[in-house]
Amino acid sequence: MEEKARIVVWNEFRHEKEHEAVKKVYPDGMHTVIASGLKKLGGVEVKTATLDEPEHGLTENVLKNTDVLIWWGHCAHGEVKDEIVKRVQKRVLEGMGLIVLHSGHFSKIFKVLMGTNCSLKWREAAEKERLWNLEPSHPITGGIGEYIELPNTEMYGERFDIPTPDELIFVSWFEGGEVFRSGCCWKRGHGKIFYFRPGHETYPIFYNEQIIRVIWNACLWAKPSVFIEDKCPNINNPLEKLSAKNLNFGKAGILQNS
């Protein structure tokens, strides 16, 4: 029997404490709603972590035992410590999956892994969004129909300053006319990354079963089969026998006379 994917849902958990409109929708935090939805679908072990925990809840031990990290951030990107960002980046390069949601596009970890500004256009007007499923045979879109329709969302519009995705599987159309690359896949090192746009804090988007299904699918897709730590080792014992000229090669890179 295949082992369950070990997932950590990371959330700033600031809006839910500071803004009544957000607390009304997510009284215990968005991370708890996402975690609960994933657990219901099965095949996963889910834990949560938040910004104000020691080491942001992302200790060496936590990451060592995480297959996929889900990231939601918005108002406190700058408060995430650089050493934690480097720790997460290292783990992604070793194989850990990373799912970045909505305003996580401007997080330190996403910017570092993309190598771009990750900026975009936005408008909050509670408008309708239709996420078109471009790749119905992709593992992330399993169980999703031709599109997902959300009645009230925050608009994100192009140009989205990201590297060209390895795979583009969702494109959004908004009531105001804009479009956006809303489901993007990349590989960095040995790890898989998926950016998924829906999830503004004042709308109950993470209660939507199709949205949770996409996130669950993405976790199973991003789960590594193996973790590989690339240490760039010096190999002194070659697989094959070296010739005399190789053995006589001096430390300074000058061929010595035998």
N, C-alpha and C positions, 0 to 999 in steps of 0.2 A: 504493500500500500504506500502510495506517494506521501511524503511528509507534507504537512500543512505549510503554507507560506507564512512566514513570520513578519508581520506588518506593524509599523509604528506610524500612527497618525500624529503629525506635529502641527500645532496651532499656536499662534501668538496668545490667544485667549485674553485679549485686551478689549476689543469692541464690546464683547458680551458683558464685561464688567463695568464699562464706562458709559455705554449708551443704552438707554431704555428700549429704544426701537429694536436694537439687535438682541438685547436680553429677552425681549418678548418672543422672538423667533427661535433663539437658541439659548434657553435659560442656563443650560449646563455646558455650553460651548459647542461650536461646530464640530470639534474633534470627536465629541461623544456621539453625536448623531451619525457622523461618517462611520465611526467604529462599530456602532450598533447595526447599521445597515450592512456592513461587510460581514459581520458575524452571522447575520441571518442567512446569507447566501452560502455559508459554510466553506470548508476547505482552507480556512485561514485561522491564525492566532493573531489577535489584534491587541496592541497596547497603545497608550497615548502618551504624549509628552508636550510640554508647553514652555513658553519663553522664560517665565519667571522661576522655573525649577532650577536647582543647581546644575550648571553646565547645560542649561536649556533642556534638561532631560535627555540629552544625547551624549552620555558618557561613553568611554571606550567600550565598556562591557555591553551597554545597550546596543551600540552599533555592531559590535561583534556578533550579536545574536539577532540581527535584523536582516531580512531578505529584501524588503521593500520599505522605503521611507516615503510617506505622503506629506507634502509641505503646503501649508496655507499661511500666508503672511500678508500684511497690508500697511498698518500704521507704524510699525516698529522695526522695519527692516534694518535700520542703522544700529539697533540695540543688540543684534545678533553678533556675538564675539567672533573675531576673525579666526581665532584658533579652532572654534567649533566648525566654522565654514571649511577650513582646511581639513579637519577631521572627517567631515561628511564627504568632501570631494575625494579624499583618499579612498574612502570606503566604496564610493561609486566607481572609481577607476579600478578597484579590485573586484567589482561585480555586483554590488548592491544596486537594486533598482531604485529609481527616484521618480515619483509622480508629483508634478507641480501643478497646483490648482489656482485658477483665477488670478488674483493680484499677486500671487507668488512669482509672477513674471518679473517683478522688480526686486526679488530677493537677492541677497548676496550670492547664495549658492547657485541660483540659476544663471546669474550674470557671469559668474566665474566659469561655469561649465559651458556656457554658450560663447563666451569671449566677445560679446556684443553689448550694446546699451540696453536692449530688450524693451525699448520704449514703444508706445502705441498711442492712438487717439481713444478718448473715452467720453461718455455722456451718461448721466443718470437721469432717465426719464420713464422708468418702469415700462419700457417698450417690449414688444414681442420679439422673441428670437427663435429662429428655426435652424437647428444644427443638421446639416445635410451629411449623411453617411456616404462618404466617397468610396470606401473599401469594405463592402459587406462581407467579404471572405476573411477579413483580418481578425485575428484573435481578440483584439480589443473591442470590436464591434459585434461580437457574438450575442445573439438575442436581441439586437437592436434593429428596428425596421429601417425604412428609407430615410427617416429623419426623426429628431426629437424636437418637440415644440415646447417652449417655455413662455408662459403668458406675460411675465414681468421680469425683466433683467436689466442690468447695467450694460450699455453698449461698449464694446471694444471694437475699434476700427483700424484698418490698415493705413499707414504701413507699420507692421509689427517688425521691429528691428531684431531679427533673429537670423542665425544661419539657415540656409535652405534645409528644411527637414529631410531626414533620410526617408521618411514616409509621412505623407499628409493624409489623414483619414477622416477629419471633420472640417467642414467650412461652414461658418455661421452667416446667416442673413438676418439683418435687423429691420424692424418696422420703419426706421428712419432712412433706410436705403444702404447703409454701410454693410460691408462684408469683412470677415476675419478668419484667419487660419486658426481654428479652435481646437484641433487635435493633431499634435505634432510629435513625431518620434525621432529620437537620435540614439546613437551609441557613443559613449565616451569611455575609452579604455575597455574594460570588460563589462561595464554596466549599461543598462538600458534606461533611457529617460523618456517620459511622456508628459507633455504639457496639455492640460485640459482646461478650457476657458471658463465654463460655468461655475458660479459659486459666490456671488455677492452676498455680503453679510446681512443685508436687510430683507432678503427674499428667501423663502423656504426651499431653495433649490436642492439642498442636500437631503431633503425628505423625498425627493423624486426618485422613484424606483429605477427608472432608466439611467439617470445620472449615476446612481450608486452602482448599477450594473456595469457601466462603462469603467468606473474606478476599480471595481472588483476584477473585471476582465484584465485591466491594465496591470494590476498587481500580479496576477498569475502569469501574464506575458513577461513582466519584468523580473520575475523571480529567477535568480541565478541558478544554474546547474552546478556551478563550482565557483569558489572565490580564489582568485589568483593574485598574490602579492608580488609585484614586479620590483625586485631589489637591484637589478642591474649587476649581477654577480660577476666576479672575475673567475673564469674557468681555467684552472691550471692543468687539468687532466683531460686532454682532448680525446674524442671518441676513437680517432684513428692515430696510428703512429706517425709522428712528424719526421721529416727528412732532416739530414744533418745541417742543411743550410738554415732551416728554421731554428734549430737548437743553438746554432752559433750566432744568432741575431742578438746583438748586444742590447743592454738596457736603454741606451741612447738611440736605438733604432738604426744602428750602423752594423752592417754585416761584417763580422770579424773573420780573420783568417784562422783556419783550423791548425 
